[in-house]
Amino acid sequence: MPKKIRELKKMLRKAGFQEIPGKGSHTNWIHPLYLGKVTISGKDSGDAKVYQERETKQAIEEVNRKK
């Protein structure tokens, strides 16, 4: 069962990412130890796409490795 968008945002916040508003329902997430940004789109109550979950997990793992 896919995670909700709000769960991905919660995971990113917990890992130390900062939210930057984007256009429409898009939010960009940055971290000093992560090159680039993670873009999440959709309403908080919506189901996350597989690629969104994958990108979020990879970004968090990369930050944790660099700590």
CHARMM-style PDB file with segment names, atoms N, HN, CA, C and O in Angstrom:
ATOM      1  N   MET     1       0.847  -1.176   0.000  1.00  0.00      PROA
ATOM      2  CA  MET     1       0.000   0.000   0.000  1.00  0.00      PROA
ATOM      3  C   MET     1       0.895   1.243   0.000  1.00  0.00      PROA
ATOM      4  O   MET     1       1.811   1.344   0.817  1.00  0.00      PROA
ATOM      5  N   PRO     2       0.640   2.177  -0.901  1.00  0.00      PROA
ATOM      6  CA  PRO     2       1.502   3.366  -0.977  1.00  0.00      PROA
ATOM      7  C   PRO     2       1.345   4.269   0.241  1.00  0.00      PROA
ATOM      8  O   PRO     2       0.283   4.332   0.862  1.00  0.00      PROA
ATOM      9  N   LYS     3       2.429   4.963   0.562  1.00  0.00      PROA
ATOM     10  HN  LYS     3       3.291   4.911   0.058  1.00  0.00      PROA
ATOM     11  CA  LYS     3       2.388   5.928   1.659  1.00  0.00      PROA
ATOM     12  C   LYS     3       1.618   7.161   1.192  1.00  0.00      PROA
ATOM     13  O   LYS     3       1.444   7.387  -0.006  1.00  0.00      PROA
ATOM     14  N   LYS     4       1.168   7.941   2.147  1.00  0.00      PROA
ATOM     15  HN  LYS     4       1.309   7.758   3.120  1.00  0.00      PROA
ATOM     16  CA  LYS     4       0.520   9.211   1.838  1.00  0.00      PROA
ATOM     17  C   LYS     4       1.592  10.284   1.679  1.00  0.00      PROA
ATOM     18  O   LYS     4       2.693  10.156   2.215  1.00  0.00      PROA
ATOM     19  N   ILE     5       1.268  11.327   0.947  1.00  0.00      PROA
ATOM     20  HN  ILE     5       0.374  11.431   0.511  1.00  0.00      PROA
ATOM     21  CA  ILE     5       2.187  12.438   0.732  1.00  0.00      PROA
ATOM     22  C   ILE     5       2.620  13.015   2.078  1.00  0.00      PROA
ATOM     23  O   ILE     5       3.792  13.346   2.260  1.00  0.00      PROA
ATOM     24  N   ARG     6       1.688  13.139   3.019  1.00  0.00      PROA
ATOM     25  HN  ARG     6       0.736  12.870   2.871  1.00  0.00      PROA
ATOM     26  CA  ARG     6       2.022  13.708   4.323  1.00  0.00      PROA
ATOM     27  C   ARG     6       3.067  12.877   5.046  1.00  0.00      PROA
ATOM     28  O   ARG     6       3.871  13.425   5.801  1.00  0.00      PROA
ATOM     29  N   GLU     7       3.074  11.555   4.830  1.00  0.00      PROA
ATOM     30  HN  GLU     7       2.421  11.111   4.217  1.00  0.00      PROA
ATOM     31  CA  GLU     7       4.067  10.682   5.465  1.00  0.00      PROA
ATOM     32  C   GLU     7       5.461  10.953   4.898  1.00  0.00      PROA
ATOM     33  O   GLU     7       6.442  10.966   5.642  1.00  0.00      PROA
ATOM     34  N   LEU     8       5.552  11.169   3.580  1.00  0.00      PROA
ATOM     35  HN  LEU     8       4.755  11.159   2.976  1.00  0.00      PROA
ATOM     36  CA  LEU     8       6.839  11.481   2.967  1.00  0.00      PROA
ATOM     37  C   LEU     8       7.375  12.802   3.508  1.00  0.00      PROA
ATOM     38  O   LEU     8       8.563  12.914   3.811  1.00  0.00      PROA
ATOM     39  N   LYS     9       6.504  13.802   3.631  1.00  0.00      PROA
ATOM     40  HN  LYS     9       5.539  13.711   3.385  1.00  0.00      PROA
ATOM     41  CA  LYS     9       6.912  15.098   4.154  1.00  0.00      PROA
ATOM     42  C   LYS     9       7.385  14.971   5.605  1.00  0.00      PROA
ATOM     43  O   LYS     9       8.357  15.613   6.003  1.00  0.00      PROA
ATOM     44  N   LYS    10       6.705  14.153   6.380  1.00  0.00      PROA
ATOM     45  HN  LYS    10       5.915  13.631   6.057  1.00  0.00      PROA
ATOM     46  CA  LYS    10       7.087  13.935   7.779  1.00  0.00      PROA
ATOM     47  C   LYS    10       8.468  13.280   7.858  1.00  0.00      PROA
ATOM     48  O   LYS    10       9.284  13.653   8.701  1.00  0.00      PROA
ATOM     49  N   MET    11       8.728  12.306   6.983  1.00  0.00      PROA
ATOM     50  HN  MET    11       8.065  12.004   6.299  1.00  0.00      PROA
ATOM     51  CA  MET    11      10.026  11.635   6.941  1.00  0.00      PROA
ATOM     52  C   MET    11      11.138  12.627   6.603  1.00  0.00      PROA
ATOM     53  O   MET    11      12.209  12.601   7.211  1.00  0.00      PROA
ATOM     54  N   LEU    12      10.876  13.500   5.630  1.00  0.00      PROA
ATOM     55  HN  LEU    12      10.007  13.521   5.136  1.00  0.00      PROA
ATOM     56  CA  LEU    12      11.874  14.488   5.221  1.00  0.00      PROA
ATOM     57  C   LEU    12      12.155  15.487   6.342  1.00  0.00      PROA
ATOM     58  O   LEU    12      13.310  15.831   6.593  1.00  0.00      PROA
ATOM     59  N   ARG    13      11.102  15.954   7.016  1.00  0.00      PROA
ATOM     60  HN  ARG    13      10.164  15.674   6.812  1.00  0.00      PROA
ATOM     61  CA  ARG    13      11.278  16.881   8.137  1.00  0.00      PROA
ATOM     62  C   ARG    13      12.121  16.247   9.237  1.00  0.00      PROA
ATOM     63  O   ARG    13      13.027  16.878   9.782  1.00  0.00      PROA
ATOM     64  N   LYS    14      11.815  15.002   9.552  1.00  0.00      PROA
ATOM     65  HN  LYS    14      11.079  14.490   9.109  1.00  0.00      PROA
ATOM     66  CA  LYS    14      12.530  14.285  10.613  1.00  0.00      PROA
ATOM     67  C   LYS    14      14.009  14.126  10.270  1.00  0.00      PROA
ATOM     68  O   LYS    14      14.855  14.131  11.164  1.00  0.00      PROA
ATOM     69  N   ALA    15      14.329  13.985   8.978  1.00  0.00      PROA
ATOM     70  HN  ALA    15      13.642  13.980   8.252  1.00  0.00      PROA
ATOM     71  CA  ALA    15      15.711  13.822   8.536  1.00  0.00      PROA
ATOM     72  C   ALA    15      16.450  15.161   8.440  1.00  0.00      PROA
ATOM     73  O   ALA    15      17.644  15.187   8.142  1.00  0.00      PROA
ATOM     74  N   GLY    16      15.750  16.268   8.689  1.00  0.00      PROA
ATOM     75  HN  GLY    16      14.780  16.247   8.931  1.00  0.00      PROA
ATOM     76  CA  GLY    16      16.400  17.572   8.693  1.00  0.00      PROA
ATOM     77  C   GLY    16      16.257  18.369   7.413  1.00  0.00      PROA
ATOM     78  O   GLY    16      16.926  19.390   7.256  1.00  0.00      PROA
ATOM     79  N   PHE    17      15.412  17.942   6.497  1.00  0.00      PROA
ATOM     80  HN  PHE    17      14.868  17.112   6.624  1.00  0.00      PROA
ATOM     81  CA  PHE    17      15.189  18.685   5.260  1.00  0.00      PROA
ATOM     82  C   PHE    17      14.313  19.904   5.547  1.00  0.00      PROA
ATOM     83  O   PHE    17      13.482  19.882   6.455  1.00  0.00      PROA
ATOM     84  N   GLN    18      14.507  20.962   4.768  1.00  0.00      PROA
ATOM     85  HN  GLN    18      15.182  20.980   4.030  1.00  0.00      PROA
ATOM     86  CA  GLN    18      13.702  22.166   4.885  1.00  0.00      PROA
ATOM     87  C   GLN    18      12.801  22.281   3.666  1.00  0.00      PROA
ATOM     88  O   GLN    18      13.206  21.983   2.542  1.00  0.00      PROA
ATOM     89  N   GLU    19      11.581  22.715   3.907  1.00  0.00      PROA
ATOM     90  HN  GLU    19      11.251  22.956   4.819  1.00  0.00      PROA
ATOM     91  CA  GLU    19      10.583  22.835   2.837  1.00  0.00      PROA
ATOM     92  C   GLU    19      10.648  24.209   2.185  1.00  0.00      PROA
ATOM     93  O   GLU    19      10.700  25.237   2.861  1.00  0.00      PROA
ATOM     94  N   ILE    20      10.643  24.204   0.859  1.00  0.00      PROA
ATOM     95  HN  ILE    20      10.601  23.370   0.309  1.00  0.00      PROA
ATOM     96  CA  ILE    20      10.574  25.433   0.081  1.00  0.00      PROA
ATOM     97  C   ILE    20       9.345  25.307  -0.817  1.00  0.00      PROA
ATOM     98  O   ILE    20       9.240  24.355  -1.591  1.00  0.00      PROA
ATOM     99  N   PRO    21       8.413  26.259  -0.720  1.00  0.00      PROA
ATOM    100  CA  PRO    21       7.207  26.168  -1.551  1.00  0.00      PROA
ATOM    101  C   PRO    21       7.535  26.213  -3.040  1.00  0.00      PROA
ATOM    102  O   PRO    21       8.474  26.883  -3.468  1.00  0.00      PROA
ATOM    103  N   GLY    22       6.741  25.488  -3.811  1.00  0.00      PROA
ATOM    104  HN  GLY    22       5.978  24.944  -3.463  1.00  0.00      PROA
ATOM    105  CA  GLY    22       6.875  25.495  -5.259  1.00  0.00      PROA
ATOM    106  C   GLY    22       5.576  25.963  -5.880  1.00  0.00      PROA
ATOM    107  O   GLY    22       4.737  26.566  -5.211  1.00  0.00      PROA
ATOM    108  N   LYS    23       5.416  25.686  -7.152  1.00  0.00      PROA
ATOM    109  HN  LYS    23       6.098  25.197  -7.695  1.00  0.00      PROA
ATOM    110  CA  LYS    23       4.188  26.068  -7.851  1.00  0.00      PROA
ATOM    111  C   LYS    23       3.075  25.074  -7.545  1.00  0.00      PROA
ATOM    112  O   LYS    23       3.290  23.862  -7.557  1.00  0.00      PROA
ATOM    113  N   GLY    24       1.905  25.590  -7.274  1.00  0.00      PROA
ATOM    114  HN  GLY    24       1.730  26.574  -7.264  1.00  0.00      PROA
ATOM    115  CA  GLY    24       0.753  24.722  -7.048  1.00  0.00      PROA
ATOM    116  C   GLY    24       0.948  23.815  -5.848  1.00  0.00      PROA
ATOM    117  O   GLY    24       1.242  24.282  -4.748  1.00  0.00      PROA
ATOM    118  N   SER    25       0.785  22.512  -6.061  1.00  0.00      PROA
ATOM    119  HN  SER    25       0.546  22.132  -6.955  1.00  0.00      PROA
ATOM    120  CA  SER    25       0.884  21.546  -4.968  1.00  0.00      PROA
ATOM    121  C   SER    25       2.311  21.025  -4.785  1.00  0.00      PROA
ATOM    122  O   SER    25       2.531  20.104  -3.998  1.00  0.00      PROA
ATOM    123  N   HSD    26       3.270  21.591  -5.491  1.00  0.00      PROA
ATOM    124  HN  HSD    26       3.092  22.339  -6.130  1.00  0.00      PROA
ATOM    125  CA  HSD    26       4.653  21.127  -5.400  1.00  0.00      PROA
ATOM    126  C   HSD    26       5.383  21.766  -4.226  1.00  0.00      PROA
ATOM    127  O   HSD    26       5.235  22.957  -3.955  1.00  0.00      PROA
ATOM    128  N   THR    27       6.174  20.950  -3.537  1.00  0.00      PROA
ATOM    129  HN  THR    27       6.295  19.982  -3.758  1.00  0.00      PROA
ATOM    130  CA  THR    27       7.074  21.460  -2.506  1.00  0.00      PROA
ATOM    131  C   THR    27       8.457  20.896  -2.794  1.00  0.00      PROA
ATOM    132  O   THR    27       8.598  19.742  -3.199  1.00  0.00      PROA
ATOM    133  N   ASN    28       9.469  21.717  -2.582  1.00  0.00      PROA
ATOM    134  HN  ASN    28       9.355  22.654  -2.252  1.00  0.00      PROA
ATOM    135  CA  ASN    28      10.854  21.303  -2.773  1.00  0.00      PROA
ATOM    136  C   ASN    28      11.498  21.185  -1.402  1.00  0.00      PROA
ATOM    137  O   ASN    28      11.229  21.983  -0.504  1.00  0.00      PROA
ATOM    138  N   TRP    29      12.347  20.187  -1.253  1.00  0.00      PROA
ATOM    139  HN  TRP    29      12.566  19.539  -1.982  1.00  0.00      PROA
ATOM    140  CA  TRP    29      12.988  19.918   0.029  1.00  0.00      PROA
ATOM    141  C   TRP    29      14.490  19.915  -0.171  1.00  0.00      PROA
ATOM    142  O   TRP    29      15.013  19.226  -1.047  1.00  0.00      PROA
ATOM    143  N   ILE    30      15.188  20.706   0.663  1.00  0.00      PROA
ATOM    144  HN  ILE    30      14.764  21.266   1.374  1.00  0.00      PROA
ATOM    145  CA  ILE    30      16.640  20.796   0.556  1.00  0.00      PROA
ATOM    146  C   ILE    30      17.282  20.447   1.894  1.00  0.00      PROA
ATOM    147  O   ILE    30      16.660  20.550   2.951  1.00  0.00      PROA
ATOM    148  N   HSD    31      18.534  20.035   1.819  1.00  0.00      PROA
ATOM    149  HN  HSD    31      19.040  19.952   0.961  1.00  0.00      PROA
ATOM    150  CA  HSD    31      19.317  19.694   3.006  1.00  0.00      PROA
ATOM    151  C   HSD    31      20.762  20.057   2.704  1.00  0.00      PROA
ATOM    152  O   HSD    31      21.226  19.848   1.583  1.00  0.00      PROA
ATOM    153  N   PRO    32      21.490  20.602   3.691  1.00  0.00      PROA
ATOM    154  CA  PRO    32      22.882  20.994   3.441  1.00  0.00      PROA
ATOM    155  C   PRO    32      23.782  19.835   2.987  1.00  0.00      PROA
ATOM    156  O   PRO    32      24.758  20.055   2.271  1.00  0.00      PROA
ATOM    157  N   LEU    33      23.459  18.610   3.399  1.00  0.00      PROA
ATOM    158  HN  LEU    33      22.666  18.431   3.981  1.00  0.00      PROA
ATOM    159  CA  LEU    33      24.285  17.460   3.042  1.00  0.00      PROA
ATOM    160  C   LEU    33      23.808  16.745   1.779  1.00  0.00      PROA
ATOM    161  O   LEU    33      24.419  15.762   1.360  1.00  0.00      PROA
ATOM    162  N   TYR    34      22.726  17.225   1.172  1.00  0.00      PROA
ATOM    163  HN  TYR    34      22.229  18.023   1.513  1.00  0.00      PROA
ATOM    164  CA  TYR    34      22.177  16.573  -0.019  1.00  0.00      PROA
ATOM    165  C   TYR    34      22.310  17.516  -1.205  1.00  0.00      PROA
ATOM    166  O   TYR    34      21.797  18.635  -1.180  1.00  0.00      PROA
ATOM    167  N   LEU    35      22.994  17.063  -2.231  1.00  0.00      PROA
ATOM    168  HN  LEU    35      23.411  16.154  -2.251  1.00  0.00      PROA
ATOM    169  CA  LEU    35      23.122  17.863  -3.446  1.00  0.00      PROA
ATOM    170  C   LEU    35      21.825  17.757  -4.241  1.00  0.00      PROA
ATOM    171  O   LEU    35      21.346  16.658  -4.520  1.00  0.00      PROA
ATOM    172  N   GLY    36      21.274  18.880  -4.594  1.00  0.00      PROA
ATOM    173  HN  GLY    36      21.662  19.773  -4.368  1.00  0.00      PROA
ATOM    174  CA  GLY    36      20.015  18.881  -5.324  1.00  0.00      PROA
ATOM    175  C   GLY    36      18.844  19.076  -4.386  1.00  0.00      PROA
ATOM    176  O   GLY    36      18.993  19.583  -3.274  1.00  0.00      PROA
ATOM    177  N   LYS    37      17.675  18.663  -4.851  1.00  0.00      PROA
ATOM    178  HN  LYS    37      17.554  18.251  -5.754  1.00  0.00      PROA
ATOM    179  CA  LYS    37      16.465  18.817  -4.051  1.00  0.00      PROA
ATOM    180  C   LYS    37      15.517  17.668  -4.328  1.00  0.00      PROA
ATOM    181  O   LYS    37      15.618  16.987  -5.348  1.00  0.00      PROA
ATOM    182  N   VAL    38      14.605  17.469  -3.410  1.00  0.00      PROA
ATOM    183  HN  VAL    38      14.523  18.023  -2.581  1.00  0.00      PROA
ATOM    184  CA  VAL    38      13.557  16.458  -3.568  1.00  0.00      PROA
ATOM    185  C   VAL    38      12.267  17.227  -3.809  1.00  0.00      PROA
ATOM    186  O   VAL    38      11.917  18.111  -3.027  1.00  0.00      PROA
ATOM    187  N   THR    39      11.561  16.900  -4.874  1.00  0.00      PROA
ATOM    188  HN  THR    39      11.845  16.181  -5.509  1.00  0.00      PROA
ATOM    189  CA  THR    39      10.296  17.562  -5.190  1.00  0.00      PROA
ATOM    190  C   THR    39       9.150  16.596  -4.928  1.00  0.00      PROA
ATOM    191  O   THR    39       9.124  15.479  -5.444  1.00  0.00      PROA
ATOM    192  N   ILE    40       8.207  17.051  -4.118  1.00  0.00      PROA
ATOM    193  HN  ILE    40       8.229  17.959  -3.699  1.00  0.00      PROA
ATOM    194  CA  ILE    40       7.020  16.265  -3.803  1.00  0.00      PROA
ATOM    195  C   ILE    40       5.815  17.038  -4.320  1.00  0.00      PROA
ATOM    196  O   ILE    40       5.670  18.229  -4.044  1.00  0.00      PROA
ATOM    197  N   SER    41       4.956  16.362  -5.066  1.00  0.00      PROA
ATOM    198  HN  SER    41       5.074  15.394  -5.290  1.00  0.00      PROA
ATOM    199  CA  SER    41       3.747  17.009  -5.572  1.00  0.00      PROA
ATOM    200  C   SER    41       2.524  16.226  -5.120  1.00  0.00      PROA
ATOM    201  O   SER    41       2.581  15.013  -4.920  1.00  0.00      PROA
ATOM    202  N   GLY    42       1.435  16.934  -4.966  1.00  0.00      PROA
ATOM    203  HN  GLY    42       1.389  17.920  -5.128  1.00  0.00      PROA
ATOM    204  CA  GLY    42       0.179  16.305  -4.587  1.00  0.00      PROA
ATOM    205  C   GLY    42      -0.312  16.803  -3.244  1.00  0.00      PROA
ATOM    206  O   GLY    42       0.427  17.419  -2.477  1.00  0.00      PROA
ATOM    207  N   LYS    43      -1.576  16.522  -2.979  1.00  0.00      PROA
ATOM    208  HN  LYS    43      -2.177  16.021  -3.603  1.00  0.00      PROA
ATOM    209  CA  LYS    43      -2.173  16.903  -1.700  1.00  0.00      PROA
ATOM    210  C   LYS    43      -1.669  15.975  -0.605  1.00  0.00      PROA
ATOM    211  O   LYS    43      -1.309  14.828  -0.866  1.00  0.00      PROA
ATOM    212  N   ASP    44      -1.648  16.481   0.616  1.00  0.00      PROA
ATOM    213  HN  ASP    44      -1.941  17.413   0.828  1.00  0.00      PROA
ATOM    214  CA  ASP    44      -1.169  15.686   1.745  1.00  0.00      PROA
ATOM    215  C   ASP    44      -1.938  14.371   1.910  1.00  0.00      PROA
ATOM    216  O   ASP    44      -1.365  13.371   2.343  1.00  0.00      PROA
ATOM    217  N   SER    45      -3.217  14.367   1.572  1.00  0.00      PROA
ATOM    218  HN  SER    45      -3.682  15.179   1.221  1.00  0.00      PROA
ATOM    219  CA  SER    45      -4.031  13.164   1.755  1.00  0.00      PROA
ATOM    220  C   SER    45      -3.927  12.190   0.583  1.00  0.00      PROA
ATOM    221  O   SER    45      -4.476  11.090   0.636  1.00  0.00      PROA
ATOM    222  N   GLY    46      -3.217  12.596  -0.482  1.00  0.00      PROA
ATOM    223  HN  GLY    46      -2.771  13.489  -0.526  1.00  0.00      PROA
ATOM    224  CA  GLY    46      -3.098  11.746  -1.664  1.00  0.00      PROA
ATOM    225  C   GLY    46      -2.050  10.658  -1.502  1.00  0.00      PROA
ATOM    226  O   GLY    46      -1.140  10.773  -0.681  1.00  0.00      PROA
ATOM    227  N   ASP    47      -2.186   9.605  -2.289  1.00  0.00      PROA
ATOM    228  HN  ASP    47      -2.925   9.512  -2.956  1.00  0.00      PROA
ATOM    229  CA  ASP    47      -1.200   8.529  -2.279  1.00  0.00      PROA
ATOM    230  C   ASP    47       0.057   8.981  -3.019  1.00  0.00      PROA
ATOM    231  O   ASP    47      -0.019   9.642  -4.055  1.00  0.00      PROA
ATOM    232  N   ALA    48       1.198   8.615  -2.475  1.00  0.00      PROA
ATOM    233  HN  ALA    48       1.259   8.078  -1.633  1.00  0.00      PROA
ATOM    234  CA  ALA    48       2.474   8.947  -3.109  1.00  0.00      PROA
ATOM    235  C   ALA    48       2.732   7.991  -4.266  1.00  0.00      PROA
ATOM    236  O   ALA    48       2.359   6.820  -4.211  1.00  0.00      PROA
ATOM    237  N   LYS    49       3.361   8.491  -5.292  1.00  0.00      PROA
ATOM    238  HN  LYS    49       3.664   9.442  -5.336  1.00  0.00      PROA
ATOM    239  CA  LYS    49       3.762   7.658  -6.424  1.00  0.00      PROA
ATOM    240  C   LYS    49       5.007   6.868  -6.030  1.00  0.00      PROA
ATOM    241  O   LYS    49       5.738   7.260  -5.121  1.00  0.00      PROA
ATOM    242  N   VAL    50       5.238   5.771  -6.709  1.00  0.00      PROA
ATOM    243  HN  VAL    50       4.644   5.453  -7.448  1.00  0.00      PROA
ATOM    244  CA  VAL    50       6.382   4.907  -6.406  1.00  0.00      PROA
ATOM    245  C   VAL    50       7.691   5.692  -6.519  1.00  0.00      PROA
ATOM    246  O   VAL    50       8.568   5.557  -5.666  1.00  0.00      PROA
ATOM    247  N   TYR    51       7.828   6.512  -7.567  1.00  0.00      PROA
ATOM    248  HN  TYR    51       7.115   6.621  -8.260  1.00  0.00      PROA
ATOM    249  CA  TYR    51       9.064   7.270  -7.758  1.00  0.00      PROA
ATOM    250  C   TYR    51       9.272   8.298  -6.644  1.00  0.00      PROA
ATOM    251  O   TYR    51      10.412   8.598  -6.291  1.00  0.00      PROA
ATOM    252  N   GLN    52       8.183   8.842  -6.085  1.00  0.00      PROA
ATOM    253  HN  GLN    52       7.257   8.598  -6.372  1.00  0.00      PROA
ATOM    254  CA  GLN    52       8.310   9.805  -4.994  1.00  0.00      PROA
ATOM    255  C   GLN    52       8.832   9.115  -3.730  1.00  0.00      PROA
ATOM    256  O   GLN    52       9.692   9.650  -3.030  1.00  0.00      PROA
ATOM    257  N   GLU    53       8.305   7.931  -3.450  1.00  0.00      PROA
ATOM    258  HN  GLU    53       7.606   7.497  -4.019  1.00  0.00      PROA
ATOM    259  CA  GLU    53       8.779   7.175  -2.287  1.00  0.00      PROA
ATOM    260  C   GLU    53      10.251   6.806  -2.462  1.00  0.00      PROA
ATOM    261  O   GLU    53      11.037   6.930  -1.523  1.00  0.00      PROA
ATOM    262  N   ARG    54      10.622   6.357  -3.648  1.00  0.00      PROA
ATOM    263  HN  ARG    54       9.984   6.257  -4.411  1.00  0.00      PROA
ATOM    264  CA  ARG    54      11.994   5.947  -3.925  1.00  0.00      PROA
ATOM    265  C   ARG    54      12.949   7.124  -3.769  1.00  0.00      PROA
ATOM    266  O   ARG    54      13.989   6.997  -3.122  1.00  0.00      PROA
ATOM    267  N   GLU    55      12.606   8.263  -4.354  1.00  0.00      PROA
ATOM    268  HN  GLU    55      11.762   8.366  -4.879  1.00  0.00      PROA
ATOM    269  CA  GLU    55      13.458   9.451  -4.288  1.00  0.00      PROA
ATOM    270  C   GLU    55      13.616   9.930  -2.843  1.00  0.00      PROA
ATOM    271  O   GLU    55      14.709  10.321  -2.434  1.00  0.00      PROA
ATOM    272  N   THR    56      12.545   9.900  -2.086  1.00  0.00      PROA
ATOM    273  HN  THR    56      11.657   9.582  -2.419  1.00  0.00      PROA
ATOM    274  CA  THR    56      12.586  10.325  -0.687  1.00  0.00      PROA
ATOM    275  C   THR    56      13.505   9.418   0.127  1.00  0.00      PROA
ATOM    276  O   THR    56      14.353   9.902   0.877  1.00  0.00      PROA
ATOM    277  N   LYS    57      13.338   8.114  -0.020  1.00  0.00      PROA
ATOM    278  HN  LYS    57      12.649   7.722  -0.629  1.00  0.00      PROA
ATOM    279  CA  LYS    57      14.171   7.169   0.730  1.00  0.00      PROA
ATOM    280  C   LYS    57      15.644   7.307   0.358  1.00  0.00      PROA
ATOM    281  O   LYS    57      16.507   7.272   1.235  1.00  0.00      PROA
ATOM    282  N   GLN    58      15.938   7.463  -0.920  1.00  0.00      PROA
ATOM    283  HN  GLN    58      15.237   7.492  -1.632  1.00  0.00      PROA
ATOM    284  CA  GLN    58      17.329   7.611  -1.367  1.00  0.00      PROA
ATOM    285  C   GLN    58      17.957   8.885  -0.807  1.00  0.00      PROA
ATOM    286  O   GLN    58      19.116   8.875  -0.394  1.00  0.00      PROA
ATOM    287  N   ALA    59      17.208   9.969  -0.791  1.00  0.00      PROA
ATOM    288  HN  ALA    59      16.266   9.977  -1.126  1.00  0.00      PROA
ATOM    289  CA  ALA    59      17.730  11.234  -0.272  1.00  0.00      PROA
ATOM    290  C   ALA    59      18.026  11.127   1.218  1.00  0.00      PROA
ATOM    291  O   ALA    59      19.067  11.597   1.677  1.00  0.00      PROA
ATOM    292  N   ILE    60      17.128  10.518   1.973  1.00  0.00      PROA
ATOM    293  HN  ILE    60      16.283  10.136   1.600  1.00  0.00      PROA
ATOM    294  CA  ILE    60      17.327  10.364   3.420  1.00  0.00      PROA
ATOM    295  C   ILE    60      18.517   9.458   3.695  1.00  0.00      PROA
ATOM    296  O   ILE    60      19.315   9.736   4.590  1.00  0.00      PROA
ATOM    297  N   GLU    61      18.642   8.367   2.929  1.00  0.00      PROA
ATOM    298  HN  GLU    61      17.994   8.141   2.202  1.00  0.00      PROA
ATOM    299  CA  GLU    61      19.785   7.446   3.107  1.00  0.00      PROA
ATOM    300  C   GLU    61      21.106   8.154   2.810  1.00  0.00      PROA
ATOM    301  O   GLU    61      22.096   7.949   3.513  1.00  0.00      PROA
ATOM    302  N   GLU    62      21.118   8.988   1.767  1.00  0.00      PROA
ATOM    303  HN  GLU    62      20.314   9.155   1.197  1.00  0.00      PROA
ATOM    304  CA  GLU    62      22.350   9.708   1.424  1.00  0.00      PROA
ATOM    305  C   GLU    62      22.746  10.685   2.536  1.00  0.00      PROA
ATOM    306  O   GLU    62      23.926  10.786   2.875  1.00  0.00      PROA
ATOM    307  N   VAL    63      21.787  11.395   3.099  1.00  0.00      PROA
ATOM    308  HN  VAL    63      20.829  11.314   2.824  1.00  0.00      PROA
ATOM    309  CA  VAL    63      22.071  12.318   4.199  1.00  0.00      PROA
ATOM    310  C   VAL    63      22.576  11.556   5.410  1.00  0.00      PROA
ATOM    311  O   VAL    63      23.525  11.992   6.061  1.00  0.00      PROA
ATOM    312  N   ASN    64      21.958  10.421   5.723  1.00  0.00      PROA
ATOM    313  HN  ASN    64      21.187  10.066   5.194  1.00  0.00      PROA
ATOM    314  CA  ASN    64      22.389   9.630   6.879  1.00  0.00      PROA
ATOM    315  C   ASN    64      23.798   9.084   6.711  1.00  0.00      PROA
ATOM    316  O   ASN    64      24.541   8.985   7.688  1.00  0.00      PROA
ATOM    317  N   ARG    65      24.176   8.729   5.489  1.00  0.00      PROA
ATOM    318  HN  ARG    65      23.573   8.809   4.696  1.00  0.00      PROA
ATOM    319  CA  ARG    65      25.533   8.242   5.229  1.00  0.00      PROA
ATOM    320  C   ARG    65      26.583   9.329   5.425  1.00  0.00      PROA
ATOM    321  O   ARG    65      27.705   9.048   5.846  1.00  0.00      PROA
ATOM    322  N   LYS    66      26.213  10.573   5.119  1.00  0.00      PROA
ATOM    323  HN  LYS    66      25.301  10.801   4.777  1.00  0.00      PROA
ATOM    324  CA  LYS    66      27.156  11.687   5.207  1.00  0.00      PROA
ATOM    325  C   LYS    66      27.291  12.246   6.619  1.00  0.00      PROA
ATOM    326  O   LYS    66      28.209  13.022   6.887  1.00  0.00      PROA
ATOM    327  N   LYS    67      26.402  11.868   7.516  1.00  0.00      PROA
ATOM    328  HN  LYS    67      25.657  11.238   7.298  1.00  0.00      PROA
ATOM    329  CA  LYS    67      26.455  12.383   8.891  1.00  0.00      PROA
ATOM    330  C   LYS    67      27.619  11.792   9.640  1.00  0.00      PROA
ATOM    331  OT1 LYS    67      27.823  12.108  10.812  1.00  0.00      PROA
TER     332      LYS     67
END
